[in-house]
Amino acid sequence: MAGKKHKDTIAVRTQLPKTEFNEHSVPLYLTSSFVYDDAETMRAMFADEKQGYIYSRFSNPNATELIDKMCQLEEAEAGFALASGMAAVFTTFMALLRSGDHILCCNSVFGSTHTILEKQLSKFGITHTYTDILKTDDWAKAIQPNTKIIFVETPSNPAIDLIDLAWLGKFAKKHKAILIVDNCFATPILQQPIQYGADLVIHSATKYIDGQGRVMGGIVVGKKNLIDEIRTFARSSGPAISPFNSWLLSKSIETLPIRMERHSSNALKVAQYLEKHADVESVKYPFLKSHPQYKIAKKQMTQGGGVLAFLIKGGLKRGSKFLDALEMSSLTANLGDTRTIVSHPASTTHAKLTEQQRLETGVLPGLIRISVGLEHADDIIADLEQAFRKFKKK
Ligand SMILES: *Cc1c(COP(=O)(O)O)cnc(C)c1O
């Protein structure tokens, strides 16, 4: 076999086999079901004796291409694609857990993941304990005999804290727990958790995988035996991704490596600009030397990614004036878009958390998150600068 291909090549060249038309770009398979030549083939397919497509709730060629590409990029054995990132999180939990199981969850995870643990899984007798992302020495105390899953996000949203994945991989193995990493912020281009012992990696494909703010999608990749359970659950419960979204996301990934490179270089420039600004209290970005976990970032990430957070002097009041003064950057709930997005987590994505939970996870009232886009870095900085100047005058 030829040597392992580079990620840029995998992203562009992983394609379904060509049809009789010899097309260069993969077609969209808008079909709910598939036909068979004879009754015996159909029987064998349903009995899982023969590989192939049956029904698009189970699998579809466009989803296959997307999954195959993500598996190669994450260096995973198997995968399944779903309608959204939360469908991936929820389906994974439902497929792998049963009543009486426990989840050890890092406290700084996506808002809806908190909601699933607290409002949904609790209905089925599945319990959880939150652990502080910055106090890993305490994690062993939170492990229980029934801890089945350890769930983390790194870098975390929105405080941009990190977990040492090498440490975490060993920790999960020692405690015989399934390690799940939400790799949404880094993408496989910047970080591959499976290399450090993650059993499953989850993505909201809605973010950088699409990267253009167009579609929803979710993917989970990892150990084959776990993916088999997830697929079995999903086949009957129906959170599958649509052929169109799969097709679009697979196309999007063709540019993922170069997009992540530019998101990262733009974000580093914006972070360096903010760090020197008199109106800024502090900036968190993995590849800024001032980040408390800069060494961990350098060890496990190839670049810092597109998201940074900063504390504005004057807290929330001044923060909302700053948001209102922006001219180009978008105020929206998404991240990982070509367009720069500025948001205020305490009043939006993390508003459902208690005040205490927000403070514990670094969602301070004056925290502003920027998902740095692909506009020219100078123009992004100019927009921030005019906003700082504008509200200062008043
Ligand atoms: C957005 C997001 C999710 C949820 O994904 P959806 O596609 O919106 O369902 C999960 N985890 C992280 C880190 C996210 O940013």
The ligand as an SDF file (V2000), in Angstrom:
LIG
                    3D

 15 15  0  0  0  0  0  0  0  0999 V2000
  -22.7870   23.4750   18.2780 C   0  0  0  0  0  0  0  0  0  0  0  0
  -22.1380   22.4790   19.1340 C   0  0  0  0  0  0  0  0  0  0  0  0
  -22.7790   21.2770   19.4320 C   0  0  0  0  0  0  0  0  0  0  0  0
  -24.1640   20.9500   18.9350 C   0  0  0  0  0  0  0  0  0  0  0  0
  -24.2190   20.7970   17.5480 O   0  0  0  0  0  0  0  0  0  0  0  0
  -25.5290   21.1160   16.6700 P   0  0  0  0  0  0  0  0  0  0  0  0
  -25.0770   20.7750   15.2930 O   0  0  0  0  0  0  0  0  0  0  0  0
  -25.8770   22.5430   16.8850 O   0  0  0  0  0  0  0  0  0  0  0  0
  -26.6000   20.2180   17.1520 O   0  0  0  0  0  0  0  0  0  0  0  0
  -22.1030   20.3720   20.2350 C   0  0  0  0  0  0  0  0  0  0  0  0
  -20.8740   20.6440   20.7300 N   0  0  0  0  0  0  0  0  0  0  0  0
  -20.2350   21.7950   20.4600 C   0  0  0  0  0  0  0  0  0  0  0  0
  -18.8870   22.0460   21.0400 C   0  0  0  0  0  0  0  0  0  0  0  0
  -20.8470   22.7630   19.6620 C   0  0  0  0  0  0  0  0  0  0  0  0
  -20.2210   23.9200   19.4160 O   0  0  0  0  0  0  0  0  0  0  0  0
  1  2  1  0
  2  3  1  0
  2 14  2  0
  3  4  1  0
  3 10  2  0
  4  5  1  0
  5  6  1  0
  6  7  2  0
  6  8  1  0
  6  9  1  0
 10 11  1  0
 11 12  2  0
 12 13  1  0
 12 14  1  0
 14 15  1  0
M  END
$$$$
